[in-house]
Structures are given as C-alpha cells and as structure tokens.
Amino acid sequence: MEQNSNKLPFLYLFCLFFFSALVSCQLDYNYYAKTCPGLIPIVRSGVLSAVSNETRMAASLLRLHFHDCFVNGCDGSILLDDTSSTKGEKNAVPNRNSARGYEVIDAIKANVEKSCPATVSCTDILTLAAREAVYVVGGPYWALPLGRRDGLTANETEANELPSPFEPLDNIIRKFSAKGLDLRDTVVLSGAHTIGFAQCFTFKQRLFNFDGNGNPDPALDAAFRQSLQSVCPNQNTSDTQLVALDAATTNRFDNSYYRNLVNKSGLLQSDQDLMTDNRTSSMVQNYSKYPYLFSRDFAASMRQMASIGVLTGQNGEIRKNCRVVN
C-alpha cells in the first residue's frame, strides 16, 4: 500500500473495520517492499528447511509465536536469553524444556541480516515463520501487515501465566479475553493443536486418576484411553514421553482436531472441555464439519493475535541478534 494522501481514507477504514483497537495502523502489508524485498522468500526457505528436517518444527514455530504474543504482546520477548540482570521467558514453566525453534529463527534472522542489515525485526520474522509453518503442512495462508519492532525486555512472571492445559476453560477464556481475543478466537486458535505433541504428564491424570479416586476420565473414549495408557504408563518415567495432539493426521494442519473432540478423543482436558461446554460446543461441531470454515476463521484469528501489543515507529528496536537487545 503506497503511503500517500489519496490512500489515507482507505487506510483509516481498513484499520477501523478489520483490526481491533490493539493493532497499530502503522503496520503495512508492503512495509518491507523496498527495504527488504526478499524477506518472504528467505523466511519461507528457512521454514521449509527446518520442517523438512523435522516435521514437528511446524508446530513448535507456531507455538513460539503464541507464547510470544501472549506475553508483553508480539514483541519477540520470548526470544531473549537470560542476562545477569534480567530473567527471560525461556525458563518460565510453560516454556522450559518445551518451547522450541529458537535456532530456526536465529538462522532465518542471520540470512535476513545478510540481505537487509538492521531492517527486519525478530518479531516480524517470528510472525512470518509461524504463518509459513502452518502453510507448509497444509494449513491456510493469510496476508500479514508488517512493521513490528522488538521489545527491550522480557517478562518471566507473565510467561508463567500463559494458558495451561491444566486450567478450567473459564480461566483460559479470561486469558484470551484479556488479550482482546473473543470466544471464537479461543476455540479456533485452540485448533492449532491439530499439529504438534504433548508430554504425557500434561494429560496423564485423565488416564489414571481423573476424580482423585483412581478412575479415568469418563469423557475420554475407552479405546483411545487404552492406547494412551500403553504409551503413558502410570509411572514417572513416562512423564516426558511425547504423544501426538492429533493422532488422526499428526503432521497435517486440518480440522480433524475438532472431529477428535466430537468423538471424545481430545488429548488435553482443556481441549476436550471445548466440546462439553455449552458456550463452545456448537463452534466445535461446525469446525468439525466444515474445514473451509476452520481455515478461514483460523487465518482471521491469527491476524488478530499478531496485532496484540505491537511496537511500531520509534518504540522498541530492530535487534541485530534475536537473543539480546542491541
């Protein structure tokens, strides 16, 4: 979009009707068109290489973007290493030994710097990488306005409050709402669990002691439960064993996540609750039936999420190294 006077009315209306109050209209779909025209191919190549080497990396990059935007806004704070004076977010409980993909972003950033020094933020790179990761495994593609700048600090305390699979749905809805995301966003963004894996400890209680009396979760399909019990036996040594969040189409981004919920085969309690709650069950049903609907809404919610708390203009900086402030 050219930034001249006859475009201003359109820009205003576009921002008014398509973005929440949290998004800055300083973001632009053609932000790097002149300063870094090769940006998208560089990011795409980096993601393709990483996912080709390990398909699971698609889910990891998507999750990294989620965990960034939910803490301090989409500002690349999750990418910062600890320093002598500041604790970063990498060792917060939801991220420790769990969040992955940092080295992929580092590699993409290094290639971007070779082509366009001190021009593209780590935040924009991570945001683009998440989109490319979804697309390369069969998910939707969506246009992204760019121009985010990197934050100057991290927030371990807030990172410890990221939505958790152990929380009641009410808590998760409140956390999404606090970021300007509504009930539909909560349901559709949960659909990111159509790819990726979870460690056994995140759902093992459902298999062996759901009610505190040694009984499994009655809402869990019996055959599915038995298969999980064989992979995650009731002993501590199985806690870190990985299980696909969507066993039906593990490496493909599609709507089978919702079909699993309808069939009582959601892996995480927080996911299955979407099917049993009256506020969300109809949306789950619709997404399970209509893959196009899920793809369309997921793209819209991802654009919405990518606008949370962004820094633009003179705020923040363009990091040279995504792990440290300049």
C-alpha positions as CSV (number, residue, x, y, z in Angstrom):
1,M,0.0,0.0,0.0
2,E,1.6,3.3,-1.1
3,Q,1.7,5.8,1.7
4,N,0.3,9.0,0.0
5,S,-2.6,11.3,0.7
6,N,-5.2,9.7,-1.6
7,K,-4.7,6.4,0.3
8,L,-5.4,7.8,3.7
9,P,-9.2,7.4,3.8
10,F,-8.9,3.7,2.7
11,L,-6.2,3.1,5.3
12,Y,-8.4,4.6,8.0
13,L,-11.4,2.5,7.0
14,F,-9.3,-0.6,6.7
15,C,-7.9,-0.2,10.2
16,L,-11.3,0.6,11.6
17,F,-13.1,-2.4,10.3
18,F,-10.5,-5.1,10.1
19,F,-8.4,-4.6,13.2
20,S,-9.1,-4.2,16.9
21,A,-8.0,-1.2,18.9
22,L,-4.9,-3.1,19.8
23,V,-3.4,-3.1,16.3
24,S,-1.4,-0.1,15.1
25,C,-2.3,1.2,11.6
26,Q,1.4,1.9,11.2
27,L,1.7,-1.8,10.2
28,D,1.7,-2.2,6.4
29,Y,1.3,-5.1,4.1
30,N,4.1,-3.7,1.9
31,Y,6.3,-2.5,4.8
32,Y,9.5,-4.1,3.5
33,A,8.7,-3.9,-0.2
34,K,11.6,-1.5,-0.8
35,T,13.9,-2.1,2.1
36,C,13.9,-5.9,2.1
37,P,12.1,-7.3,-1.0
38,G,13.5,-10.8,-0.5
39,L,12.2,-11.2,3.1
40,I,9.3,-13.6,2.4
41,P,11.4,-16.0,0.3
42,I,14.1,-16.0,2.9
43,V,11.7,-16.8,5.7
44,R,9.9,-19.4,3.6
45,S,13.1,-21.1,2.7
46,G,14.2,-21.2,6.3
47,V,10.9,-22.7,7.5
48,L,10.8,-25.2,4.7
49,S,14.3,-26.4,5.5
50,A,13.5,-26.8,9.2
51,V,10.2,-28.6,8.7
52,S,11.7,-30.9,6.1
53,N,14.3,-31.8,8.6
54,E,11.8,-32.3,11.4
55,T,8.0,-32.0,10.7
56,R,7.3,-31.3,14.3
57,M,9.1,-28.0,13.9
58,A,6.0,-26.5,12.2
59,A,4.0,-26.9,15.5
60,S,7.0,-25.6,17.5
61,L,7.3,-22.4,15.5
62,L,3.5,-21.8,15.7
63,R,3.6,-22.3,19.5
64,L,6.6,-20.0,19.8
65,H,4.6,-17.2,18.2
66,F,1.6,-17.9,20.5
67,H,3.8,-17.7,23.6
68,D,5.4,-14.5,22.4
69,C,2.2,-12.6,21.7
70,F,0.6,-13.6,25.0
71,V,3.5,-12.1,27.0
72,N,4.3,-8.4,26.5
73,G,2.5,-8.5,23.2
74,C,4.1,-9.6,19.9
75,D,7.5,-8.1,20.5
76,G,9.9,-11.0,20.3
77,S,10.4,-11.1,24.1
78,I,10.3,-14.9,24.2
79,L,13.5,-15.0,22.0
80,L,15.6,-13.1,24.6
81,D,18.2,-15.1,26.6
82,D,18.6,-14.6,30.3
83,T,21.1,-11.9,31.4
84,S,22.8,-11.1,34.6
85,S,20.1,-8.5,35.4
86,T,17.0,-9.9,33.6
87,K,15.3,-13.3,33.6
88,G,13.9,-14.1,30.2
89,E,10.9,-16.1,29.3
90,K,12.6,-19.3,28.1
91,N,12.8,-20.8,31.5
92,A,9.3,-19.9,32.6
93,V,7.4,-23.1,33.4
94,P,5.3,-23.2,30.2
95,N,8.4,-22.8,28.1
96,R,11.2,-24.7,29.9
97,N,12.2,-27.9,28.1
98,S,9.1,-27.3,25.9
99,A,9.3,-24.2,23.7
100,R,11.4,-24.9,20.7
101,G,12.5,-23.3,17.4
102,Y,14.8,-20.6,18.6
103,E,17.7,-21.8,16.4
104,V,15.4,-21.8,13.4
105,I,14.6,-18.1,14.0
106,D,18.3,-17.4,14.6
107,A,19.2,-19.0,11.2
108,I,16.5,-17.0,9.4
109,K,17.5,-13.8,11.1
110,A,21.1,-14.3,10.1
111,N,20.1,-14.8,6.4
112,V,17.9,-11.7,6.6
113,E,20.7,-9.7,8.0
114,K,23.0,-10.6,5.2
115,S,20.4,-9.4,2.7
116,C,18.9,-6.5,4.6
117,P,21.1,-5.4,7.6
118,A,19.3,-3.8,10.6
119,T,16.0,-3.7,8.8
120,V,13.7,-6.5,9.8
121,S,12.6,-7.2,13.4
122,C,12.9,-10.6,15.0
123,T,9.2,-10.2,15.8
124,D,8.2,-9.9,12.2
125,I,10.4,-12.8,11.4
126,L,8.7,-15.0,14.0
127,T,5.3,-13.9,12.9
128,L,6.0,-14.7,9.3
129,A,7.7,-18.0,10.3
130,A,4.5,-19.1,12.1
131,R,2.4,-18.4,9.1
132,E,4.8,-20.3,6.7
133,A,4.9,-23.2,9.2
134,V,1.1,-23.6,9.1
135,Y,1.0,-23.3,5.3
136,V,3.8,-25.8,4.6
137,V,1.9,-28.5,6.5
138,G,-1.4,-27.9,4.7
139,G,-2.9,-25.1,6.6
140,P,-4.3,-21.7,5.4
141,Y,-2.2,-18.8,4.2
142,W,-3.0,-15.3,5.3
143,A,-1.8,-11.8,4.5
144,L,0.2,-10.1,7.3
145,P,0.8,-6.4,7.8
146,L,4.4,-5.9,9.0
147,G,6.5,-3.3,10.7
148,R,6.6,-4.7,14.3
149,R,9.6,-3.7,16.3
150,D,11.3,-5.8,19.0
151,G,10.8,-5.3,22.7
152,L,13.6,-4.3,25.1
153,T,12.8,-6.6,27.9
154,A,11.2,-10.0,28.8
155,N,8.7,-10.9,31.5
156,E,9.1,-14.3,33.2
157,T,6.3,-13.7,35.6
158,E,3.8,-13.1,32.9
159,A,5.1,-16.0,30.9
160,N,4.3,-18.2,33.9
161,E,0.7,-17.2,33.4
162,L,0.3,-18.5,29.9
163,P,-2.8,-20.5,29.2
164,S,-2.3,-24.1,30.6
165,P,-3.9,-27.5,29.7
166,F,-4.5,-27.9,33.5
167,E,-6.7,-24.9,33.8
168,P,-10.5,-24.7,33.7
169,L,-11.9,-23.4,30.4
170,D,-13.2,-20.3,32.2
171,N,-9.6,-19.3,33.1
172,I,-8.5,-19.8,29.5
173,I,-11.3,-17.8,28.1
174,R,-10.5,-14.9,30.5
175,K,-6.8,-15.0,29.5
176,F,-7.7,-14.8,25.8
177,S,-10.2,-12.0,26.5
178,A,-7.5,-10.1,28.4
179,K,-5.5,-10.0,25.1
180,G,-8.5,-8.8,23.1
181,L,-9.4,-12.2,21.8
182,D,-13.1,-13.3,22.0
183,L,-14.7,-16.7,22.5
184,R,-14.5,-17.7,18.8
185,D,-10.8,-16.8,18.8
186,T,-10.3,-19.1,21.8
187,V,-12.0,-22.0,20.0
188,V,-10.4,-21.5,16.7
189,L,-6.8,-20.8,17.9
190,S,-7.1,-24.0,20.1
191,G,-7.3,-25.7,16.7
192,A,-3.6,-25.2,16.4
193,H,-3.4,-28.4,18.3
194,T,-4.2,-30.2,15.1
195,I,-0.4,-30.4,14.8
196,G,2.3,-31.0,17.5
197,F,2.8,-33.1,20.5
198,A,2.2,-33.1,24.2
199,Q,4.2,-34.7,27.0
200,C,2.4,-37.4,29.0
201,F,2.4,-35.5,32.2
202,T,0.1,-32.9,30.7
203,F,-2.8,-35.4,30.4
204,K,-1.9,-38.5,32.4
205,Q,-4.3,-37.7,35.2
206,R,-7.1,-38.2,32.8
207,L,-5.9,-41.8,32.2
208,F,-5.5,-42.9,35.8
209,N,-6.8,-40.6,38.5
210,F,-9.2,-38.1,37.0
211,D,-11.5,-37.9,40.0
212,G,-8.9,-38.4,42.7
213,N,-10.1,-41.9,43.4
214,G,-8.1,-43.8,40.8
215,N,-10.7,-43.6,38.0
216,P,-10.1,-42.4,34.4
217,D,-11.9,-39.5,32.8
218,P,-15.4,-40.8,31.8
219,A,-15.5,-38.3,28.9
220,L,-12.5,-40.0,27.2
221,D,-13.2,-42.6,24.6
222,A,-12.3,-46.0,26.0
223,A,-10.3,-47.3,23.1
224,F,-8.4,-44.1,22.9
225,R,-7.7,-44.1,26.6
226,Q,-6.3,-47.7,26.4
227,S,-4.0,-46.7,23.6
228,L,-2.7,-43.8,25.6
229,Q,-2.2,-45.9,28.8
230,S,0.1,-48.2,26.8
231,V,2.2,-45.2,25.7
232,C,2.0,-43.3,29.0
233,P,2.0,-46.0,31.8
234,N,1.3,-44.8,35.3
235,Q,4.9,-44.1,36.3
236,N,7.1,-41.1,36.5
237,T,9.4,-42.4,33.8
238,S,6.8,-41.8,31.2
239,D,6.1,-38.2,32.0
240,T,8.2,-36.7,29.2
241,Q,7.1,-39.2,26.5
242,L,5.6,-37.4,23.6
243,V,2.1,-38.1,22.2
244,A,0.6,-36.5,19.1
245,L,-2.1,-34.0,19.9
246,D,-4.0,-35.2,16.8
247,A,-3.3,-38.9,16.2
248,A,-5.5,-39.0,13.1
249,T,-3.5,-36.6,11.0
250,T,-0.4,-35.8,13.1
251,N,1.6,-33.9,10.6
252,R,-1.2,-32.2,8.6
253,F,-2.9,-29.0,9.6
254,D,-6.6,-29.7,9.1
255,N,-9.9,-29.8,11.1
256,S,-9.5,-33.3,12.4
257,Y,-8.7,-31.8,15.8
258,Y,-12.4,-30.9,16.1
259,R,-13.6,-34.3,14.9
260,N,-11.5,-35.8,17.7
261,L,-13.2,-33.6,20.2
262,V,-16.6,-34.7,18.9
263,N,-15.5,-38.3,19.2
264,K,-14.3,-37.8,22.8
265,S,-10.7,-38.2,21.7
266,G,-9.2,-34.8,22.6
267,L,-5.9,-35.4,24.2
268,L,-5.8,-32.5,26.6
269,Q,-8.5,-31.8,29.2
270,S,-8.6,-28.1,28.1
271,D,-9.3,-29.1,24.6
272,Q,-12.0,-31.7,25.3
273,D,-13.7,-29.1,27.5
274,L,-14.5,-27.1,24.4
275,M,-16.8,-29.8,23.3
276,T,-18.6,-30.2,26.6
277,D,-19.1,-26.5,27.3
278,N,-22.4,-25.0,26.0
279,R,-20.7,-21.8,25.0
280,T,-18.2,-23.5,22.7
281,S,-19.6,-26.9,21.7
282,S,-21.6,-25.6,18.6
283,M,-18.4,-24.0,17.2
284,V,-16.5,-27.3,17.7
285,Q,-19.3,-29.1,15.8
286,N,-19.2,-26.6,13.0
287,Y,-15.4,-26.7,12.6
288,S,-15.5,-30.5,12.7
289,K,-17.9,-30.5,9.7
290,Y,-16.6,-27.6,7.6
291,P,-12.8,-27.5,7.0
292,Y,-13.1,-24.3,5.0
293,L,-14.8,-22.5,7.9
294,F,-12.0,-23.5,10.2
295,S,-9.3,-22.4,7.8
296,R,-11.0,-19.1,7.2
297,D,-11.5,-18.3,10.9
298,F,-8.1,-19.6,11.9
299,A,-6.4,-17.1,9.5
300,A,-8.5,-14.3,10.8
301,S,-7.8,-15.1,14.4
302,M,-4.1,-15.4,13.7
303,R,-4.0,-11.9,12.2
304,Q,-5.9,-10.7,15.2
305,M,-3.4,-12.3,17.6
306,A,-0.5,-11.0,15.7
307,S,-1.7,-7.4,16.4
308,I,-1.5,-7.8,20.2
309,G,0.6,-5.1,21.8
310,V,2.8,-4.5,18.8
311,L,5.5,-1.9,18.9
312,T,5.9,0.5,15.9
313,G,7.5,3.7,15.0
314,Q,10.2,4.7,17.4
315,N,9.2,2.2,20.1
316,G,11.4,-0.8,20.7
317,E,14.2,-1.6,18.3
318,I,15.4,-3.8,15.4
319,R,17.6,-6.3,17.1
320,K,20.7,-7.4,15.4
321,N,20.6,-10.7,17.3
322,C,17.3,-12.0,18.4
323,R,18.6,-13.3,21.7
324,V,19.9,-10.0,23.1
325,V,18.9,-6.4,23.0
326,N,21.2,-4.1,21.0
